[in-house]
Amino acid sequence: MAIGLIIIGDEILSGKRTDKHFSKVIDMLSARGMQLDWAEYLGDDRARITATLQRTFAGDDIVFSCGGIGATPDDHTRQCAAAALGVPLVLHPDAKLKIEERIADIARETGKPAGFNAPDNLHRLKMGEFPQGAAIIPNPYNKIPGFSVRHQQQGAHYFVPGFPVMAGPMIEWVLDNIYPHLFHQVAWLEKSVFVFEAMESTLTPMMEAIEAEFPLVKVFSLPSVGDAHTRRHIELGVKGDPTQVAAAYETLLAGLDRLGAEYRPV
């Protein structure tokens, strides 16, 4: 079971807004001993969103989708999810109650009657129209819920707004209430060094030998041209099962010493 992230919105792809979901999701998962396996960015194109969801619904991944669940003409995610599942959109009764609570809150704040049957408030209820069979995700920011869909044996999609201030707490709620049994299940350790003025081609044979000797470890290489504070370097390291990482790291240091490389721990 992998964890995926879909980020939807023309404003992200055009650069009008900077994506903040990706780094936030990585941080939330990391704090729980989990990690993101894949991510995709999509614009507000119904055909592409539907096709993407048809593909991801066919798997067993846990997928978080951010954006496009509102009720304006450029919001398509709810409709695309229903189309991908082959089910109708229906007003979820719990979502209706939450949206009406929000309408009442606004009325109290403004000192005006709630007017539940007013055209604008009836339109707000569209935000509670989810694919048939969906469950709601509570939104502590303004009560307008997201929704979730189960598929295959283990897979599930969780749809939240494009606003990070809402999406973050909602994703945390999903993790803490539905997946606590997955927290810190995979032991993981990472150790690395900065190798200065080195060429990756020189280091590659050593990297391959370490991975061959330690099958539960991956060797990584992240070149950098340097900056005002650090010379040109490669961050070279090992990551994976802690039972092998420590020995693999010592083997890496010994290999760098044989090459006469200049390095320092990260």
C-alpha positions as CSV (number, residue, x, y, z in Angstrom):
1,M,0.0,0.0,0.0
2,A,1.6,3.3,-1.2
3,I,0.6,6.8,-0.3
4,G,0.0,9.3,-3.2
5,L,-0.9,12.9,-3.5
6,I,-2.9,14.7,-6.2
7,I,-2.8,18.5,-6.3
8,I,-5.4,20.1,-8.6
9,G,-5.6,23.7,-9.9
10,D,-4.7,25.8,-12.9
11,E,-3.4,28.4,-10.4
12,I,-0.7,26.1,-9.3
13,L,0.4,25.1,-12.9
14,S,0.4,28.8,-14.0
15,G,2.4,30.0,-11.1
16,K,-0.4,32.3,-9.8
17,R,-0.1,30.4,-6.5
18,T,2.8,28.5,-5.0
19,D,1.9,25.0,-4.0
20,K,2.2,24.4,-0.2
21,H,0.5,21.0,0.0
22,F,3.5,18.9,-1.2
23,S,5.9,19.9,1.5
24,K,3.2,20.0,4.2
25,V,2.1,16.4,3.4
26,I,5.7,15.2,3.5
27,D,6.2,16.7,6.9
28,M,2.9,15.3,8.3
29,L,3.8,11.8,7.0
30,S,7.3,12.0,8.3
31,A,6.2,12.9,11.8
32,R,4.2,9.7,11.8
33,G,7.0,7.5,10.4
34,M,5.4,7.3,6.9
35,Q,6.5,8.6,3.6
36,L,5.0,9.8,0.3
37,D,5.4,7.4,-2.6
38,W,4.2,9.5,-5.5
39,A,2.6,12.9,-6.4
40,E,0.8,14.4,-9.5
41,Y,-0.2,17.9,-10.4
42,L,-3.3,18.5,-12.6
43,G,-5.0,21.5,-14.0
44,D,-8.7,22.2,-14.0
45,D,-9.4,19.9,-16.9
46,R,-12.3,17.5,-16.4
47,A,-11.2,14.8,-18.8
48,R,-7.7,14.6,-17.4
49,I,-8.9,14.7,-13.7
50,T,-11.4,11.9,-14.5
51,A,-8.9,9.8,-16.3
52,T,-6.4,10.2,-13.5
53,L,-8.9,9.2,-10.9
54,Q,-10.1,6.2,-12.9
55,R,-6.4,5.0,-12.9
56,T,-5.8,5.7,-9.2
57,F,-9.2,4.2,-8.1
58,A,-8.1,1.0,-9.7
59,G,-5.2,0.6,-7.2
60,D,-4.9,0.0,-3.5
61,D,-3.1,3.2,-2.7
62,I,-4.0,5.7,0.0
63,V,-4.4,8.9,-2.0
64,F,-4.9,12.5,-0.8
65,S,-6.4,14.9,-3.4
66,C,-6.2,18.7,-2.7
67,G,-8.3,21.2,-4.6
68,G,-11.3,21.6,-6.8
69,I,-14.1,20.4,-4.4
70,G,-15.9,23.8,-4.2
71,A,-19.0,24.8,-6.1
72,T,-17.7,27.4,-8.6
73,P,-17.4,26.7,-12.4
74,D,-13.7,25.9,-12.1
75,D,-14.2,23.3,-9.4
76,H,-14.5,19.8,-11.0
77,T,-13.1,17.3,-8.6
78,R,-16.4,16.1,-7.1
79,Q,-18.0,15.6,-10.5
80,C,-14.8,13.9,-11.8
81,A,-14.7,11.5,-8.9
82,A,-18.3,10.5,-9.4
83,A,-17.7,10.0,-13.2
84,A,-14.6,8.0,-12.5
85,L,-16.6,5.7,-10.2
86,G,-19.6,5.5,-12.4
87,V,-22.0,6.8,-9.7
88,P,-24.1,9.9,-9.3
89,L,-23.4,12.9,-7.2
90,V,-25.8,13.1,-4.2
91,L,-26.2,15.5,-1.3
92,H,-24.6,13.8,1.7
93,P,-26.9,14.3,4.7
94,D,-24.1,14.9,7.1
95,A,-22.5,17.4,4.7
96,K,-25.8,19.2,4.5
97,L,-26.0,19.6,8.2
98,K,-22.4,20.9,8.4
99,I,-23.0,23.4,5.6
100,E,-26.2,24.6,7.2
101,E,-24.3,25.0,10.5
102,R,-21.9,27.2,8.6
103,I,-24.7,29.2,7.1
104,A,-26.1,29.7,10.6
105,D,-22.7,30.8,11.9
106,I,-22.4,33.4,9.2
107,A,-25.9,34.7,9.9
108,R,-25.0,35.1,13.6
109,E,-21.8,36.9,12.8
110,T,-23.5,39.3,10.4
111,G,-26.7,39.7,12.4
112,K,-28.8,38.6,9.5
113,P,-31.4,35.8,9.1
114,A,-30.0,32.5,8.0
115,G,-32.3,32.2,5.0
116,F,-31.5,28.5,4.3
117,N,-33.7,28.6,1.2
118,A,-32.0,31.7,-0.3
119,P,-30.5,31.0,-3.7
120,D,-26.9,31.6,-2.5
121,N,-27.3,29.2,0.4
122,L,-29.0,26.6,-1.7
123,H,-26.0,26.9,-4.0
124,R,-23.6,26.3,-1.0
125,L,-25.2,22.9,-0.5
126,K,-23.6,21.8,-3.8
127,M,-20.4,21.6,-1.8
128,G,-22.0,18.7,0.0
129,E,-22.8,16.8,-3.2
130,F,-20.3,13.8,-3.2
131,P,-20.1,10.6,-5.2
132,Q,-22.8,8.2,-3.9
133,G,-21.4,6.1,-1.1
134,A,-18.8,8.6,0.0
135,A,-18.0,9.5,3.7
136,I,-17.3,13.0,4.9
137,I,-14.0,14.4,6.3
138,P,-14.6,17.1,9.0
139,N,-13.2,20.6,8.4
140,P,-12.3,22.3,11.6
141,Y,-11.7,25.6,9.8
142,N,-15.2,26.4,8.5
143,K,-17.2,23.2,8.8
144,I,-17.5,22.6,5.0
145,P,-16.5,19.0,4.8
146,G,-14.4,17.1,2.3
147,F,-15.1,13.5,1.3
148,S,-13.6,10.1,1.1
149,V,-14.1,7.1,-1.2
150,R,-13.0,3.5,-0.5
151,H,-12.0,1.3,-3.5
152,Q,-10.5,-2.1,-4.1
153,Q,-9.6,-4.0,-0.9
154,Q,-7.4,-1.5,0.9
155,G,-7.4,1.7,-1.2
156,A,-9.0,5.0,-0.4
157,H,-9.1,8.5,-1.7
158,Y,-9.4,11.5,0.5
159,F,-10.6,14.8,-1.1
160,V,-9.9,18.1,0.7
161,P,-10.0,21.8,-0.3
162,G,-7.2,23.5,-2.1
163,F,-6.6,25.9,0.8
164,P,-3.7,24.6,2.9
165,V,-5.1,26.1,6.1
166,M,-8.0,23.7,5.7
167,A,-6.4,20.8,3.9
168,G,-3.6,20.3,6.5
169,P,-5.8,19.7,9.5
170,M,-8.2,17.5,7.4
171,I,-5.4,15.3,6.2
172,E,-4.0,15.0,9.8
173,W,-7.5,14.0,10.9
174,V,-7.5,11.2,8.3
175,L,-4.1,10.0,9.4
176,D,-4.7,10.1,13.1
177,N,-8.2,8.6,13.0
178,I,-8.0,6.0,10.2
179,Y,-4.3,5.0,9.9
180,P,-2.6,5.2,13.3
181,H,-1.9,1.4,12.9
182,L,0.5,2.4,10.0
183,F,2.6,4.9,12.1
184,H,6.2,4.0,12.5
185,Q,5.8,0.6,11.0
186,V,8.8,0.7,8.7
187,A,12.1,1.2,10.4
188,W,14.2,3.8,8.6
189,L,17.6,5.4,9.0
190,E,19.6,7.8,6.8
191,K,23.2,8.8,7.1
192,S,25.2,10.9,4.6
193,V,28.3,13.1,4.0
194,F,29.2,16.0,1.8
195,V,31.9,14.9,-0.6
196,F,33.7,18.0,-2.0
197,E,34.9,18.5,-5.6
198,A,34.1,14.9,-6.5
199,M,32.6,13.4,-9.7
200,E,29.6,11.0,-9.5
201,S,31.2,8.8,-12.1
202,T,34.1,8.2,-9.7
203,L,31.8,7.3,-6.9
204,T,29.4,5.1,-8.8
205,P,31.3,1.8,-8.6
206,M,31.5,2.2,-4.8
207,M,27.8,3.0,-4.6
208,E,26.9,-0.1,-6.6
209,A,29.1,-2.3,-4.5
210,I,27.5,-1.1,-1.3
211,E,24.0,-1.8,-2.6
212,A,25.1,-5.3,-3.7
213,E,26.5,-6.0,-0.2
214,F,23.6,-4.5,1.7
215,P,20.3,-5.4,0.0
216,L,18.2,-3.5,2.5
217,V,20.0,-0.2,1.8
218,K,19.7,2.3,-0.9
219,V,22.7,4.6,-1.8
220,F,21.8,8.1,-2.9
221,S,23.8,10.9,-4.5
222,L,22.6,14.5,-4.6
223,P,25.0,16.8,-6.5
224,S,25.2,20.6,-5.7
225,V,27.0,23.4,-7.5
226,G,27.5,25.0,-4.1
227,D,26.6,28.4,-2.9
228,A,28.1,31.3,-0.9
229,H,28.5,29.0,2.1
230,T,29.4,25.6,0.7
231,R,31.7,24.5,-2.1
232,R,30.6,22.3,-5.0
233,H,29.8,18.9,-3.5
234,I,27.8,15.8,-3.6
235,E,25.6,14.7,-0.7
236,L,26.4,11.0,-0.6
237,G,24.6,8.7,1.7
238,V,22.8,5.5,2.6
239,K,19.2,5.0,3.7
240,G,17.0,2.1,4.6
241,D,16.8,-0.6,7.3
242,P,18.7,0.5,10.4
243,T,20.1,-3.0,10.9
244,Q,22.2,-2.5,7.7
245,V,22.6,1.3,7.4
246,A,25.2,1.7,10.1
247,A,27.5,-0.9,8.5
248,A,26.8,0.4,5.0
249,Y,27.7,3.9,6.2
250,E,31.1,2.7,7.6
251,T,31.7,0.9,4.3
252,L,31.0,4.1,2.4
253,L,33.4,6.1,4.6
254,A,36.1,3.5,4.1
255,G,35.6,3.7,0.3
256,L,35.9,7.4,0.3
257,D,39.1,7.2,2.3
258,R,40.5,4.8,-0.2
259,L,39.6,7.3,-3.0
260,G,41.3,10.1,-1.0
261,A,38.1,12.1,-1.1
262,E,37.5,15.1,1.1
263,Y,34.2,14.8,3.0
264,R,32.4,15.7,6.2
265,P,29.2,14.3,7.8
266,V,25.9,16.0,7.1
